[in-house]
Amino acid sequence: MHMLEVKNVHKRYGKTEVLKGVDFTMDKGETKVVIGPSGTGKSTLLRCINQLHPPEQGEVWLEGVKITDPKVDINKVRRKIGFVFQDFNLFTHLTALRNVSIGLEKVLKMDKGAAEKRAMDELKRVGLEPHANQYPAELSGGQQQRVGIARALAMDPTIILFDEPTSALDPELIGEVLEVMQSIAHEVTMLVVTHEMGFARNVADEIIFMEGGVIVESGPPKQMFYSPKHKRTGEFLGKIASLYGEE
Amino acid sequence: MESLPFLFDGLKITLLLTFLSLAFGFLLGIVLALGRVYAPKIASLICISYIEIIRGTPLLVQLFILYFGLPSAGIRLTPLIAALIGLSLNSGAYQAEYLRGSIQSIKSGQMVAARSLGMTKLQAIFSVILPQALRTSIPAWSNELIYLLKYTSIAYIIQVVELTAEGKFIAAETFRYLEVFGMIAIIYLCLTIVFTEVIDRIEHKIRIPGLGTKKNQMMRD
């Protein structure tokens, strides 16, 4: 049994069908990176998995439970699916520490002291302990995103979804976030949508190339970069790799 | 100036009406604003209708209906209670709109992030949305306080003996209209200044960098 199974997922917004039948699986501890042109449904796929935008057709299974079933308590399921946003989405009115501990308190019902201790541990893990009592507006983009990652990690999720985590960051700050992601890659199951080819090549167990709402090809980085089966894969990766530079 | 004790009695009523209406209006406002934004269709429509009806009719008419109109339906309210109910119901509708504005100005990502953590809609509303919305609606809320302070004087028409009413009685007896009403105006003005200052200080104390008006925002290099 795979940890995550996405089966024939279709999603439309109004008249436009964005996802036209997506299938893949993930096992515990794997890191998979989804790449592809903008608008091909990569972010939509992530949001279909945590049911923020439930798919019209198809199923998503997490640890053997069909989470697309309307009878399932989606709030309980979401505790197990961490999400890191392109725009960070930190809670503006809370300090970094509180941002991380609030989920533990409200959702996991931990008591305040234990929650804050756990939150502090996660902030240490992402290197932000000294900033624990600062508000998001006082932090740089890279710092905010690392708090976002700590917030997701603290819930001890089964899988963490990353939606273009570095796309909104200044180039100088991208590195610190990718470093954190790399450091947790094999402790945590991660599904990452990104344009960062270096990360994809060095950290991913498998790269999934999506275009036009479907998966065109997927495979280990070596295959995808050097001997892709589809012409389009090679084209895309070639262009992007030269644009973003080798890392 | 032996009329001062009377003015003081009137002032007590004015302040009582002001603060109680503000408080009840606040609670009502939260219910209406949340109902309007988050409740299912029918409940939301009820909230909208209430707000539109109250905002679309003059306060004076609402007070008349409560004090002079209800007795025909068998309900007799004392002037003070009628004024309190009328002002509260009225303030609630306006406060709901201020709060709604604040709620809708919060980036949608905040709710999305809260739900992604596994919070229920209600948890997200109370832990993430309201704390922010209440802070950013403080300027509008302080405006409501000042507004209420002055509009309590309308309650005079339904026989509530608040500050302005007292003034009218004293002036009618002494014929010193200018002095009496001048003094009353000064009292309202002083109260307004004091309230504004207190709220400003509170707003400053609870400000959070990055949340709220430009005045509050900390500048990063």
Interface residues (C-beta under 8 A of the other chain):
Chain A: N50 L52 N75 K76 V77 R78 R79 I81 G82 F83 F85 D87 N89 L90 F91 T92 H93 I102 G103 K106 V107 Y135 P136 A137 E138 R151 M155
Chain B: K107 G109 Q110 V112 A113 A114 R115 S116 L117 G118 M119 T120 Q123 S127 V128 P131 Q132 R135 I208 P209 G210 L211 Q217 M218 R220
